[in-house]
Amino acid sequence: MYQGSTTNELRALARRQYTYFRYGTNTPGNTIYAKFKNGVWWVLSQLRIVAANGLEEMECQAGKAADRVEEAATSANDRAGEEAHKAKDWVKEEL
C-alpha cells in the first residue's frame, strides 16, 4: 500500500483479505457452504409447500367424512323413529 491510503481504504482491503481467507473467495455467496445452505433451504421450502397442500387435502377429506357421518346418523335416527312408530302401532293393535 502506498502512504496516501485512507483509513477506510485500509479497512476495506482488510475486509476483502479476511473474506478471501475465511471463504476462499471474495464473494461468500459462491462458497460451497453457501450453495449447500441455499439448496437445503430450497428443499425445506418445497417440503413446506407439499405439507401445506397435504394439510388442505386432509381438511377437505375430513369435512367430507364428517358429512357422511352426519348423514348416516340422521338416517339411523329416522329408521329408529320409524321402527318405534311401528312398534307403537303393533302394541296398539295387540291391546
URJO-V508586 format. One record per helix or strand of 3 or more residues. SS is the DSSP state (H for helix, E for strand). FROM is the first residue (numbers start at 1). LEN is the number of residues. If there is no record, write none. Layout:
# URJO-V508586
ss from len
SS FROM LEN
SS FROM LEN
This chain:
# URJO-V508586
ss from len
H 7 17
H 28 3
H 32 63
